[in-house]
Amino acid sequence: MRILITNDDGINAPGLEILQSIAEQIAGPEGEVWTVAPAFEQSGVGHCVSYVHPTMIAQLGERRFAAEGSPADCVMAGIYYVLKGDVPDLVLSGVNRGNNSGENTVYSGTIGGAMEAALQGVPAIALSQYFGPGNVGLDDPFEAAAATGADLVRRLLDHAAWDSDGGYNLFYNVNFPPVPASKVRGVRAVTQGVRPGVRMSVEPTQAPSGRRFLWVRSGAQNVRSGPGTDVEANLDGYVSVTPMRADLTAHDRVEMLRAALE
């Protein structure tokens, strides 16, 4: 099996080392793991692609490349430049430092990389490690992802649906709970949740030069999102898996809109 891996935390991020290990376990001794990851952190870029400027790419080692672009750029670079159109069997994106549950999903470059792979017709999984009091102080805060990631990816490849249903291809969003590996309670198939009242915001600061800058700030990550959702499962100690498509249509409102307009 040939696997392409990427992330949004950058080529030197510790979560990418965890993903490399997961991918190697899946690919097996006869397989190949190729890395094309951003040269610098790209958190929060979503499904951004570099339309208006070129992406510089450099080879750092055998099957290891860094690109000055987004995760979606990296996936395209991997497929069309590094692999020269020899499409990989699987794209893995992550393991993100921090959760991509709830509303974080919309902003996530990790999700953007997996989404681009799905748009290219390649099976893809985004993997993220929730951080919290239960794991942030561990020697390896990615412990839950490292211990359970490979088995979960195998189960998804063997048993999950990968069809397009005549439209956009499926991909999967996986979030590992903020607990030690020994405290992971299992896996839950869930929907994307929303943390009530949690919003992105900006915080102003002033540089010594007097110039004004704004820092983007996220909201509280320990707010629950309700039964059957990703945040809730993660905070209860479960790995969450959410099937997704690159389709932003509110299907449950189309008929109502049609009746109102037509």
BAVEX-329612 format. One record per residue (C-alpha): chain; x, y, z; residue number from 1. Coordinates in Angstrom, 2 decimals. Layout:
unit  east  north  up  pos
A  X  Y  Z  NUM
...
//
This chain:
unit  east  north  up  pos
A  0.00  0.00  0.00  1
A  1.19  3.50  -0.86  2
A  0.19  6.13  1.72  3
A  0.60  9.90  1.51  4
A  0.68  11.78  4.82  5
A  0.38  15.48  5.58  6
A  -0.66  17.81  8.41  7
A  -1.25  21.46  9.24  8
A  1.16  21.78  12.18  9
A  4.21  21.66  9.92  10
A  6.88  19.24  8.79  11
A  8.62  19.18  12.20  12
A  5.49  18.70  14.33  13
A  5.55  15.79  16.82  14
A  2.10  14.66  15.68  15
A  3.49  13.99  12.21  16
A  5.96  11.52  13.74  17
A  2.99  9.70  15.31  18
A  1.23  9.67  11.95  19
A  4.36  8.32  10.25  20
A  4.34  5.39  12.67  21
A  0.63  4.76  12.12  22
A  1.07  4.89  8.34  23
A  4.04  2.52  8.41  24
A  2.00  -0.01  10.38  25
A  -0.79  0.20  7.80  26
A  1.47  0.15  4.73  27
A  3.44  -2.86  5.96  28
A  7.02  -3.83  5.05  29
A  6.25  -3.93  1.33  30
A  4.41  -0.60  1.32  31
A  5.48  3.03  0.97  32
A  4.83  6.08  3.14  33
A  5.35  9.46  1.47  34
A  5.32  12.74  3.41  35
A  4.40  16.10  1.91  36
A  3.75  18.55  4.75  37
A  3.77  22.33  5.15  38
A  7.18  23.89  5.71  39
A  5.57  26.10  8.37  40
A  2.51  25.76  10.57  41
A  -0.77  26.16  8.67  42
A  -3.30  25.73  11.48  43
A  -6.67  27.32  10.79  44
A  -6.31  27.58  7.02  45
A  -9.19  25.17  6.34  46
A  -9.35  24.04  2.72  47
A  -7.26  26.98  1.50  48
A  -5.37  26.48  -1.78  49
A  -2.66  28.74  -3.19  50
A  -4.32  30.15  -6.29  51
A  -2.45  33.45  -6.42  52
A  1.14  32.47  -5.67  53
A  3.37  29.47  -6.42  54
A  4.25  26.87  -3.80  55
A  7.94  26.19  -3.21  56
A  8.70  22.54  -2.46  57
A  11.91  20.96  -1.18  58
A  12.95  17.35  -0.66  59
A  14.23  16.79  2.88  60
A  14.89  13.05  2.69  61
A  13.74  9.84  1.10  62
A  9.99  10.14  0.45  63
A  9.92  13.31  2.60  64
A  9.04  16.76  1.23  65
A  8.16  20.18  2.66  66
A  6.00  22.63  0.74  67
A  5.40  26.30  1.49  68
A  1.66  25.92  1.24  69
A  -1.48  24.64  2.90  70
A  -2.31  20.99  3.62  71
A  -4.56  20.97  0.54  72
A  -1.63  22.29  -1.50  73
A  0.53  19.51  -0.05  74
A  -1.95  16.83  -1.08  75
A  -2.04  18.12  -4.64  76
A  1.75  18.45  -4.68  77
A  2.03  14.89  -3.42  78
A  -0.29  13.43  -6.01  79
A  0.72  15.40  -9.09  80
A  4.38  16.29  -8.46  81
A  5.96  13.95  -5.92  82
A  4.11  10.81  -7.01  83
A  3.80  12.06  -10.60  84
A  0.13  11.20  -10.83  85
A  0.54  7.71  -9.41  86
A  -2.39  8.14  -7.02  87
A  -1.81  6.89  -3.46  88
A  -4.07  4.27  -1.94  89
A  -4.72  6.41  1.14  90
A  -4.12  9.92  2.47  91
A  -3.74  10.48  6.23  92
A  -3.75  14.01  7.63  93
A  -2.54  14.80  11.17  94
A  -2.06  13.88  13.91  95
A  -3.18  17.37  14.80  96
A  -2.08  18.99  18.05  97
A  -5.51  19.75  19.46  98
A  -9.02  18.63  18.60  99
A  -10.84  19.10  15.33  100
A  -14.22  18.32  16.81  101
A  -17.26  20.58  16.73  102
A  -16.84  23.98  15.12  103
A  -13.06  23.50  14.93  104
A  -13.72  21.20  11.98  105
A  -14.68  24.15  9.80  106
A  -11.39  25.98  10.36  107
A  -9.04  22.99  10.33  108
A  -6.23  22.64  7.83  109
A  -6.00  18.99  8.90  110
A  -9.56  18.51  7.67  111
A  -8.73  20.54  4.56  112
A  -5.97  18.10  3.61  113
A  -8.28  15.11  3.94  114
A  -11.04  16.92  2.07  115
A  -8.73  17.68  -0.84  116
A  -7.74  14.03  -1.02  117
A  -11.41  13.04  -1.15  118
A  -12.01  15.58  -3.93  119
A  -9.13  13.92  -5.79  120
A  -10.87  10.55  -5.41  121
A  -8.47  9.17  -2.78  122
A  -9.67  7.60  0.51  123
A  -8.69  9.97  3.31  124
A  -8.76  10.19  7.10  125
A  -8.04  13.23  9.27  126
A  -6.69  12.43  12.73  127
A  -6.48  14.82  15.69  128
A  -5.51  14.53  19.34  129
A  -7.74  16.36  21.82  130
A  -5.70  18.09  24.55  131
A  -6.92  18.54  28.09  132
A  -5.96  18.10  31.77  133
A  -5.95  14.32  31.36  134
A  -3.14  14.21  28.80  135
A  -1.45  17.57  28.36  136
A  1.03  16.80  31.15  137
A  2.00  13.34  29.87  138
A  5.47  12.65  28.52  139
A  3.68  11.97  25.24  140
A  0.34  13.83  25.04  141
A  -0.33  11.97  21.76  142
A  -0.34  8.67  23.65  143
A  -3.99  7.84  22.87  144
A  -3.48  8.43  19.14  145
A  -0.27  6.42  19.06  146
A  -1.83  3.45  20.87  147
A  -5.15  3.24  19.01  148
A  -4.60  4.98  15.66  149
A  -3.33  2.13  13.49  150
A  -6.05  -0.29  14.57  151
A  -8.76  2.28  13.93  152
A  -7.43  3.13  10.46  153
A  -7.41  -0.60  9.61  154
A  -11.02  -0.94  10.78  155
A  -12.09  2.03  8.68  156
A  -10.33  0.69  5.59  157
A  -11.87  -2.77  6.06  158
A  -15.40  -1.87  7.14  159
A  -16.30  1.77  6.46  160
A  -18.03  3.05  3.34  161
A  -15.86  4.90  0.82  162
A  -18.41  5.54  -1.91  163
A  -19.22  8.84  -3.56  164
A  -22.94  8.04  -3.87  165
A  -22.85  9.84  -7.21  166
A  -21.46  13.01  -5.64  167
A  -18.67  13.97  -3.27  168
A  -16.48  11.20  -1.88  169
A  -16.61  10.33  1.79  170
A  -13.71  11.00  4.13  171
A  -13.44  10.51  7.88  172
A  -12.70  12.83  10.79  173
A  -11.12  11.04  13.78  174
A  -10.51  12.67  17.16  175
A  -8.68  10.92  19.98  176
A  -9.85  11.79  23.51  177
A  -7.83  13.91  25.98  178
A  -6.89  10.95  28.18  179
A  -3.97  8.51  28.55  180
A  -4.07  5.48  26.27  181
A  -5.12  3.25  29.17  182
A  -8.22  5.41  29.73  183
A  -9.58  5.28  26.17  184
A  -13.05  3.73  26.50  185
A  -13.66  2.76  22.89  186
A  -14.81  4.23  19.58  187
A  -18.03  6.07  18.75  188
A  -19.48  6.91  15.33  189
A  -20.93  10.40  15.80  190
A  -22.00  13.59  14.09  191
A  -20.14  16.88  14.13  192
A  -21.22  18.81  17.20  193
A  -21.22  22.47  18.16  194
A  -20.12  23.84  21.52  195
A  -22.92  26.23  22.58  196
A  -21.71  29.79  22.89  197
A  -18.16  28.99  21.74  198
A  -16.89  31.42  19.10  199
A  -13.60  32.43  17.55  200
A  -12.64  36.00  18.45  201
A  -9.72  38.42  18.27  202
A  -7.60  39.95  21.00  203
A  -5.78  43.23  20.29  204
A  -2.17  43.83  21.25  205
A  0.25  46.67  20.67  206
A  3.85  46.19  19.57  207
A  6.68  48.29  21.05  208
A  6.66  50.23  17.78  209
A  3.10  51.30  18.51  210
A  1.55  49.24  15.71  211
A  -1.68  47.46  16.50  212
A  -2.05  43.70  15.94  213
A  -4.85  41.21  16.48  214
A  -4.46  37.64  17.76  215
A  -7.19  35.15  16.88  216
A  -8.44  33.35  19.99  217
A  -10.55  30.21  20.22  218
A  -13.21  29.60  22.83  219
A  -13.36  27.06  25.65  220
A  -12.71  23.52  24.47  221
A  -14.33  21.76  27.45  222
A  -17.89  22.82  26.58  223
A  -20.04  19.81  25.73  224
A  -21.95  19.50  22.47  225
A  -24.70  17.01  23.30  226
A  -25.26  13.25  22.96  227
A  -24.18  11.56  19.75  228
A  -21.65  14.25  18.81  229
A  -17.88  14.30  18.52  230
A  -17.03  16.70  21.37  231
A  -19.27  14.81  23.77  232
A  -17.71  11.47  22.87  233
A  -14.17  12.83  23.23  234
A  -14.82  14.42  26.63  235
A  -16.30  11.09  27.77  236
A  -13.07  9.29  26.81  237
A  -14.06  7.86  23.42  238
A  -12.40  8.14  20.03  239
A  -14.87  9.87  17.73  240
A  -15.29  9.04  14.04  241
A  -17.42  11.25  11.81  242
A  -18.10  10.54  8.12  243
A  -17.89  13.72  6.05  244
A  -18.27  15.02  2.52  245
A  -17.25  18.30  0.90  246
A  -20.91  19.27  0.58  247
A  -22.10  22.36  2.46  248
A  -25.73  22.03  1.38  249
A  -28.29  22.16  4.20  250
A  -30.25  19.26  2.71  251
A  -32.94  19.43  5.40  252
A  -33.87  22.96  4.26  253
A  -33.94  22.59  0.47  254
A  -37.61  21.63  0.21  255
A  -38.67  24.46  2.52  256
A  -36.69  26.94  0.42  257
A  -38.10  25.51  -2.79  258
A  -41.65  25.96  -1.48  259
A  -40.91  29.53  -0.44  260
A  -39.27  30.59  -3.71  261
A  -40.98  28.55  -6.40  262
//
